Amino acid sequence: MITGCSDKDDSYSATLRILETSDIHANVMDYDYYKTKQDITIGLARTASLINMARNEVENTLLVDNGDLLQGSPMGDYIASEFKQGREFTLHPSYKAMNLLDYEVGNIGNHEFNYGLRFLEKAINGANFPYINANVYCQSDCWEDKREGDNLFTPYLIKTTDIIDNEGVKRTINIGYIGFVPPQILQWDKQNLNGKVTVKGIVETAQKFIPEMQAAGADLIIAIPHSGIGSSENPNNVHAENATYALTTVPGIDAIMFGHSHSVFPSQQFAEIPNVNIEKGLINGIPAVMPGRWGDNLGVIDFNLTYKDNKWLINDAKSESRQIFKRDKQGTKVALVEADKKIHEAVAEDHKGTLAFVNAPIGKADSDMYSFLTLVQDDPTVQIVSDAQLRYIKEQVAASDNSALKGLPILSAAAPFKAGGRHSTASDVDAYVEVPKGDLTYKNAADLYLSPNTVVALKITGEQVKDWLECSVNQFNQVDSTSTEPQYLINWQDHRTYNFDVMDGVNYEVDVTQPNKFDGDCAVINPDAQRIIDLSYTDDQGKTLTGDALMKQEFIIATNNYRAFGGKFAGTGAEYVVMEQPDTNRDVLSAYITAETNNNGMVDPSADNNWDFLDIKTDTTLDVRFETQDSELADRFIIENAQRTLTKRSEPDNLGFAVYNIDLKAQYTKD
């Protein structure tokens, strides 16, 4: 029931601002633990200052969080490590900060499940605001009094909220909040969730609960999906990971505060999507906002409301994202806000503990490991991870009593975690691995391997290896060998860099003049396309397999649980898994570095250059370009390590990335 008016003919207007944080990933401090220095481009401590400024601008404000809060930075890893060792935290540092900011509600993100349900329960119990999620259901062994079939979390909330109208009179409005998470958590965190929860599709869940919320008296319904914008062409995919566009077609949803894909909406990145209004931040007429990642942006939606005929109406709405920093004309980062000192003080002990945690020594490297070239040539930051996985699985197979695995060739699949982010925000230009040669500590292992995945082995055929790689090289746009126009090599929009798997143990070339066989979801779009050329495997005795013999050969693939159970790439999915290990890939990497250092004095991360681009045979002068970090460090590394001729262009792009020309016909000599 709406209050604050004397009779049903009364009408009045009010403005309402809703603020959103998302994908903080335990980046509470404005601090780079990998470089051990302040970082003005990240941190809830700085977002908090934006929140305070936004609240001071208008009368009525509310704040929500979208999720992916507990994992993703060394501070998150430190707290999880303490918990694993039996030193349980009293209050997670994320909530030490957030409890100072007066949140209305929080949504559960997919990374909340990375450390298990008991850790999640312990953590969110420290929040002084409620949590929601509508599409995760208890299967067994759930917390509190949850039984099979119950929502694991409160699916939605309707909060009677006081607001001040434009005449200064206190009114009330019933605001409904509903949250969602990608159904893929069952694959991504299988080891934590298998047999414990089930998950339904985002849109089908919304279609169930939104009418229920309306019937229960919600005047304004705010959807908080931890989900990217998704497809405008296939909005009815019930299993979609990214379903925000589809949610805008569900009647009754008044606004969407979304996240997950680490991009910024509204922005020009999404200008070509049908029925998107970038100026006002609308998708199919629904106000929506996505505020980047790691606290670099704050999402803002402003409503102009009228109460008339006993109900609230939306007259107008507009969304925007506000940055905590900018880059000036010279590309220098400039802080737009200072950090909130109260948050610094709240997590001071956790910050101190994190520094000690990440600075624990693990070994020594004989060469630099920077990922500035990881998308255009074989790379040490991926090589060292792959080498560690390969040795580990070889040892596990040797110790296994599974005779069916003995003697099979073992390969390793690894992808870059930090290779320019998503090339969608100004802070992405800093998202590169930077591990110099010399003494290594745990922070370097965390820089090389960002996520807390666990090691998994698959058994697949050579034919599946090839298709796995065919999907991986969707990372590259098709190059027209007859065009002199600028052509950008990296497919940022449709393929995430963490899906650019390099397969070690085989050799191959990539023909980027050919179309992709698969799209970014590994669905076949060009059945006859062949980008992977001259794929071969050579065993320890020097015997080389190619062609049909290679296609029929069975292989064991060392990878991580995210890839193994994802079912996206050829040869992935539970039916191909032959070994699940409890050890994280990062811990395996750390142990490998330590062992190599103990045995050889240091670890050698040098790339073995088992893949390259196929030289383009053309008389045309090509202008092929790619983006990477613009810094003196990157400049030096590229000059010293480039396998092909790379030429830096004079001007960075609009996000501050350096742009290089790459010669893809350098080794071609005309007959």
N, C-alpha and C positions, 0 to 999 in steps of 0.2 A: 504494500500500500504506500503510495506517494503521500508524504506529509508536507506541511509548510504552506498550504493554501486553504482558504476559507471555504471555497466551493468549487465545483467541477468546472466552472467557467473562468476561473482564474487562469491567467497565463503569465509566464515570466521566462526570462532567458538567462543562460549561464554559459560560461566557458569552462572547459575541463581539459587539462593536459595530462596525458599518460606518458611516463618515461620508461625506457627499457634498457637494461643491460643484458648482454648475451655473450656466450662463449668466452667468459673470463679465463677459464682454464687455469685456475689457481694463481693467476697473475695478479695478486693483491698489491704487491709492491711495484713501484715504477723502477724496476731494477732488472738488469740482464745478468743472470747468474752464470751464463756461459762466458761472458766477457768481464764479469765482476766489476760492473760499473753502473751508474744510474742510466736509466733509459726513459727519455721523456715521451716515447711513443707508445708506451704500454702502461697498464696498471690501474686497478680499481681505485687506488689512492688518488689518481688524477681524474678518473671519471667522476669520483665523488664531488670534486669541485665543480664539474659541469652540472651535476645533479643539483647542487646547492644554488648555482646561478639560475638554472631553469626554474627552480621553485620560487626564487625571488622575483621572477618576471610576471607571474600570474597568481591569481588567488587560489585556484584549485589544482593541485597536482597529486598524482598517484604514481608509484614506482613498482615495476615488476621485473623479475629476472627470468630469462628464457631457458637457462640450463647450460650444461657443459661447464660446470663450476669447479669440480673437485680434482680434476686431472689435467695435466698438460704443461706444468712448469716444475722446476726442481723443488719448489716449496710443496707442491702437491705430492711429488714423489717422496720427499722427506717424511711427510706425515704418514703416508701409506707404508713406508718402510718401518717406521716406528711402530705402527699398528701391527704389522706382520710379525714383528719381533716381540710382541706382547707388551709394548710400552704404549698403552692406549692414551689418546689425547682426551683432554676434558672438553675442549671446544675447538673445532677445526678453525684455522686462521681465516678461512673464507667467511665464516660466520662472525668471527670477532670483528671483521670489517663491516659486513653487511648488516649486522645488528645495530650498527650506528646510523644506518641510512633510512630506516623506516620503510621497508618494503611491504607491499600489500600481499604479495604472493610470489612463489617461485615455481617454475616448471622443471621437470626432470629431463635432462639431456642424455644422449646415448653414452657419453663418457662417464656419467655417474655410476655406471655398472662395472667399470674397469677393475675395481678392487674388491668386488664381491658385494653381496647383499648385506652382510653383517656390517661391513665398513660403511656402506651407504646409510643404513639405518642409524648407526652411531652418529654419523656426521649430521644428517638432516634433523636429528633430534635436538641439535644445538641451535637451530634457526629459531628466531623469535617471530617468525612469520610462517604461514601454512604453505604446504606443498600440494600441487595438483598434478595429476596425469590420468587421462581417461582411457588409454588403449592398452595398458599393461595389466594382466590378470594373474591372480595367484593360481598356481597349479598344485604345488605341495611345499611343505616346509617353509611357509611364509611367516612373517612377523606378526606380532600382536595376536589378534583373534581372527586373522584372515583365513578363510577356507577356500577350497577349490572353487573357482569360478567367480570369486569376489574380485573387484578392482583392487590391485595391490596398493594403490594410492587413492586419495579422495579424487574422484574424477573431475569435479568442478566445484566451485564455490560461488555463492551469491552473497555479496556483502552490501548491507545497507550503509551508505556512505554519505556523510554530511558534505555539502558544498555550499558556497556562497553565491547567490545569484547576482545579476548585474546591478541590482538596486541595493546590494549589501545585506540581503535577508538570507538567513540560513535555511536551506532546503535539504531534502534527501533524495537519493537516487539509488536504485538497486543495481549494482554492477556485477555481472557474471563473468567469471574467469574459467577457462577450460584449457587444459594442456595436453600435448601429444608428443610422442617420440617415434623415430623411425622404426618400423617393424623389424628392420634388419639387425636390431640388437641381439636377436636370437642367434644370428650367425656370428656377429662380431664378438660377442661375449658368451659364446656357447659354454665355455668351461665354468662360467659363473652362473648361468641361467638355465642350462639344460635340465628339464624336468622340474624346474621351480616356478617358471612363469610361462604364460602364453601372451602373444601380442596380436592385436587386430589392426586392420588398416586405419590410417588416419581419417580419411574421408568417411568411410562407413561408420566409424565411431562418432564423428561429428554429426552425421545424419541421425544417429540414435539419440544423442544427448542434447543437441541444441533445442529441439522442440520441448524436451523435458525442462530445460532451463527457462524457456519462454513461459511455459505453463506455471512454473514456480515463481514467476514474477520478476524475472530479470528485465530491467529497462534498457540496459546496454550490455552487449555480450562481446567480450574481448577474447579472441582465440590466441593462444600462446604456443604455437607449434615449434618444436625443435626440428625444423625442417626447412630446406631451401625452397626457392621459388618454384622449381619443377617445370613440368611441360604444359604449354598452352595447347599443344596438339592432341595430347592424350591425358586429359585431366581426370579420367575415370579409372585409372590404374589403381586398384585397391591396395596393391603392395608397394606403392611408390614411397621411396625414401624422401623425396622432395615433393611436397604436396601443397604448398602455400597457394599457388595459383588455383588449384582445384578447390581449396577451402573457400576462396572468394565466391564460388558458385553455390555454396551451401546457404540456403535462406536462413536469415536470423543472425548471422555473424556480422557485427558492426565494425570491427577493426581486427587487424592481425599484427601481433608483435612477433616476428619470426627470427630465425637464426640458422645455426648449423653449418652453413656453407661459407661463413667467414667473409662474406661480401657486405657491401653497403647498399642499402636501398632506402630512399630513391637515389639513383645515380645513372649516369649515361650508359653504364654497362648494360642496363636493362631497357634502354630506350626503344629497341626494335621489337620488343615483345608485344603482341596484340593486346589492345585494351589496357595499356599501361600509360598512366599520366605521370611523367617524371616531375613536372613542375609542382604538382600537388601531392605526389606520393600515393597514387591510387592504383589499384589493380582491379579491373572490372568494377570501378566505382567505389571500392572498399579501401579505406585508408590502411596503409601497411608500412612497416618499417623494419629494417634489419641493420643493427649497429656494429658491423665488422667483427673484430675479435680482439681478445686480450685487453679489453677496456679502451681501445683506441677511439671508439665512438660512443655516443649516447643517442639512443633512439627517442624521438619526440613525436607524439601525435596530439594535435590540438583539435578539439571539438567545439563547435558553436551549437549549443543546445537550446531548445525551447520546450517548456512544459505547457501543454494545451490539451484540453479535452481528456484530462486525467491520464496523460501519458507523455513521456519524453520523446521528442523528435530531434533528429540530427539535421540541422540546417546546412552545415558545412563542416568539412574536416580537411586537415592538411598534415602531412608528415614530413619529417626531415631527420637527418643524422648530423650530429655535431661532433667535430673532431677535437681531440685533446692537443693536437699539434698540427702544424702545416709545414710546407717547404717553401722557402723564399725563391726568388728568381734564380739564385745561384745554386739551388738545390739543398741548401742548408736547412736542417730541421730546427723549427722554432716552436717553443712551447706556447700554447694558448692558455694554459691554466697551470697553476702550481699544485703540488700534491697536498692532500688533506692531512695535516700533521696528526690529527687524532687517529687516523688509520695507521699511520706509521707507528705511532705509540702502541696501538692495540696489538700489532703483530711483531713487535720488536724482538721478542724472544724466539718466535718462529723464524724470523729472518736470520737471527744469529745461528740458530740450529741448522738452517738450510745451508748457510755458508760453510759450516763445518762439514756437513754431509757431502756437498758437491766438491769440496777441496781434498777429499781423501785420495791419496795417490793410488794409481793402478798400474803404471808402467811408463814406457817411453816410446816415442815414434821417431823414425829416422827421416821423415819428410812431412811437409805440410798436408793437411786435409781440409781443403776448401771446396765448396760445391758450386763455385761460380760457372763451371763448364759442364756440370753433371747432365744437362739436357742435350748436349751436342757432342759428347764423347764419353768414352769409358772413364770412370772417375774414382779417385781414392776413397771418397766418403761412402760410396756404395760398395766398393771393392772390399773394404775391411769388414763390413757387416756380412757380406756374402761369404768371405773367407771363414769368418767365425762360425756362421751357420753350417757351412760345409763340413768343417772339422768336427763340430759337435754332433751332427747327425751321423757322420761316418763312425764316430766312437759309439753312438747309441746303437747303430745297426750291428756293429761288431759285437757288442755286449748282449744283443737281443737273442732270444731263443726262437725267433720267427725265421725259419729256414727259407721262407719264400722271399725274404728281403736280401739274403746273402748273395753276393756276387752281382747285384744289380748296380749299374752306374748311378752315381749320385750327383745331382746338380743343385744349384742354389739360386733362388730368386730373391732379389732385393731391389728396393726402389728408394729414390731420394725423398726424405721427409721435409727438408728445408731447401727449396730451390726457387725462391721468389714468391712463395705463398701461392696466391691465386691470381697474381698480377691484377688486383682489383682495387687495392687501397694504397695510399702513399707509404704506409708502414711495411708493405710487403717487400719493398726493396731491401729491407734489412734481414729478411728471412732466408739466410744462407748459413750453412755450417762453416764455422771458422775455428779450426783446431790447428794451431801451429805445431811444427815439429818440436821435439823435446819432451819434457816430463808431461805425463797425462794424468788427469784426475777423473773422478767419477763424473764431474760436470761435462768433461769432454765426451764420455760415453753417452751421456744424456743428450748432448748436442748432436751426436752422430745418429742416435736412435731415440726419437722423441717420444714414442708411445710405449705403454707397458704391455706390449704383445707378448705372447708365449710362442715357443718354437713348436712347429707342427711339420710332419713329413707326409707327403702324398706319393702314391704310385700311379703314374700315368704313362701314356705312350708318347713316342716321338711326334706323332701327328698332333697330339694335344699340346705338346711343348711348342710346336710351330704356331698353332692357333692362339695359345697363351701370348706368345710374342707378337702375333699379328694384332691382337687387341691392345697390347702394351704400346705399340708404336702408333696408335691413334693419337699419341702425344704430338705428332707432327702433322702440320697442314700439307696438303698436296702441292708440290712445286710444278709450275708450268715451265717446261724446258724451252719453250719458244717465246717466252715473255721477257721483256726488258724492264717491266714495271717492278716496283718494290713488292716483295713477297715475304711475309713473316712466317718463319718456320714453326714456331711453337704454338700449339693449339691450346691456349689457356682456357678458352670458354667451355669446351666440351670434354676435356680430359684433365683430371687432377694429376699433379706431378707424383703424388704418392701411389698412383696406379701405373707409373712408368717403370715396370719391372725390367731389370736386366737379368738375364739368365746366364750364370757362370757355369762353366763346364762344357759349353758348346760355343762354336764360333758362327757368326752370321753377319750379314750386311743388311741395311735398310734402304729400300728403293723408294724415296719420297716422291718420285715422279708418278708413282702409282696411287690410285685411290685407296682409302682404307677399306679393309674387308669388314671391319666391325665399327660400330659407333662407340661412344664413351661408356655404354653399359654392356659392351661385348655382345650386342645383338648384330647379327649378320645384315649388312646393307649392300655389300658388293660380293656375292658368293665366289666369283672367279678372280677377285683381286689377290695379288701376291706381292706383299711388300718385303717379307722376309726372304732373303736371297742367300744361296750357298750355305744353308744351315748344315753343320757337320759336328760330329762328336769323335774325338780321338781318345782311345783308352790308354791305360798305363803301358801297354805293350806296343803302342804306336799304331794300332789298327784304327782306321778312320771309317766311320759310318756316314753315308749320305743317302739321299733319295729314299726309295721304298724300304731299304733295310733300316734306315734311321726311323722312318715313320712307324715301323712295326716294333721297334725296340722299346722295352719297358724301362722307365727311369724312376728313381726316387728323387723327389724335389723337396729340398729344405726351404721352408718359408715361415710365415707367422700365422697365428690363428685367424686374424682378420681376413687374410687372403685365402687361407685354406678352406674356411667354412663359408666364405662369401658366396660361392656358387656362381660368380660372375664370369671369371676367366675359364677357358677350357681346362678341364682336368681338376677343377676345384669343386668343393662340395663334400659333405660328410662321407659320401660313398667312396671317395678316393683317399680318405685319410687312413694311414697305416701306423701313425705314431703321433701321440699327443704328449708333449712334455710339460712339466710344471714350471720349468725355468723360463724366465723372460728372455727375449732376444737381447735386451740391453745387458742383462747379467751374463749371458753367454759371450757377448762382445767384450765385456770387462774382463772376464776370465781368460779369454783368448789373448787380449792385450797383455795381461799379467804373465801368462804362460810363455808367450813369445819373448817378452822382455827377460824373463828368468832364463830362458834357454839360449837366446841369441843376443842379449844385451839391449834389444829394442824390437819393436814390431815394424814390419815393412808393409805399408798400405798401398804400394804402387799398383796402379791399374794395369791389368794384363792385356787391355785393348782387344778383348775378344769380340767386340762389335764395332762397326763403323757404318757410315753412310756409303751406299754404292755410288761411285763417281758418276756424275751426270754427263752423258756424251751428247754434247750440243755445241754448235758454233755460236749460239746466242750468248751475249753478255748478260749474265744473270745478276739480279740484285736481291739476294736472299739474306734476310736479317733475323736476328734473335736478340732477346733482351736478357740482361743480367745486371748484377750490382754495379753501380757507378761509384768506384772508390779507388784510391791509390793502391790499396791492397789487392783488389780484384785486377787492376791494370797489370801489376807486376806478375801475379800468378798466371794470368792469361798469356802474357808475353813468354813466360818461362815454360808453360805446359801445353800450349795449344798444339793439337795434332794436325790441324789444318790451318790454312791462312785465314786469320781473323783480322778485321780492320774496324777499329772503333770509329763510329760516326761522331760528328762534332757536337750534336745536341742530344741530351737525354729525352726520353719520352715524357708524356704529361704526368706520369706517376713518379718520375725521378730515376727510372731505370736507364742504364747505359744501353745503347743500341749498337750492335756489331753486325758487319757483313761477314758471312761465312762462305768460303769458296768451296762449293760442292763439286767442282769440276777440276780441282787443282791437280789431280794425278792423271787426268785424261790427256792423252796425246793423240791427236787426229791421225788416222791411218793415211 
